[in-house]
Amino acid sequence: MIGIYDVIKLPILTESSMGHLDRANTYVFEVHKKATKVQVRNAVEKLFSVKVDSVNTASVKGKPIRPGRWVGHTKNWKKAFVTLEQGAAIELF
């Protein structure tokens, strides 16, 4: 069982995620790999005291890297697109 403080790892603050925020009131978070949409919804609602409209998740595969002689890849991770109800907002800064 994943606790609500383990579900949400960190917010993703990129140009693309800020575009989602401006257009559709959607926040992007890095979440635990095994977290479900229901767990993400509950964690966001309890941690930030907002009402969540919808949650979409995506698993991101790590990119191959080659530092010197060794071949490896970056970590695989999961992100969640959390859309809040109209008028709700999360203070990220």
N, C-alpha and C positions, 0 to 999 in steps of 0.2 A: 504494500500500500504506500502510495506516494503522498506525503503531506503537502498542504497548500503552500508552505514556504519552499518546498523543493520543486514544485511544478514550474513556476516562473523563475527562470534563471536571470535574464536581463532584457531590457528593452533594446530593440535594434533601431539606431538613429542614423539612417542613411538618407540620401536624397530621394531614393525610391520610396522608403517608408514614410518620409515626410509628405510625399505626394499622395499616398494613401490617406494620410491623416487629413490633409486639406480637402480632398475630394469627397471622401466617404466616411469621415469620422472613424477611421480604422487604425488601430495601433498594432504594431508588429513586435512580437516578443520571441526570444529564444526560450524554448521550453524543454523539459525532461523528455528524453527519447521515447519513453513508454507512457507518457501522459495522453489521456484521451481528451476529446473535445469537452466532455462534461466536466472533467477535472480542471481543465483550463478555465472554463466558464466560472466554476465555483471559486477558484483561486483568485481570479481577477475581481469578481464581485466582492469577496471578503477582504482582500488586501487594499483595494482602492475605493471601496464603498460606492460603486457605480452599478448601473443596470446594463447587462450585456445583451445585445440583440442577436448576434450570431458569431460563430467561431469557425474558421477554416484552418486546417493544418497542412503542412507540407514537409516532407522529409528531404533534407538537402544532403546529397552525396558529396563526400570530400573530394577535393581536387588533387590530382597527382602533382607531386613536387619532386625536385631532384637537387638536394643540397650537396653538391660535390659528387662523390662516387655513389652515394646511397640513393636508392629510389624509395619513395614513400608517398604518403598522401595526408592531407589535412583531415581533421576529424569529421565524421558524419554527425549531423545534428538535425534538430527538428524546430520549425518555426510555426508560430500561430498568428493568424490575422484575426484580431478581435475587433468586431464592429460594435460600438456602443449605441445606446438609444439616443434619439434626437435630443440635443441640449446637454448631454453628459460629456464630461471631459476628465482626463487624468493629468495631474501635474507631474511631468517627467523631470523637470529641472529644479 
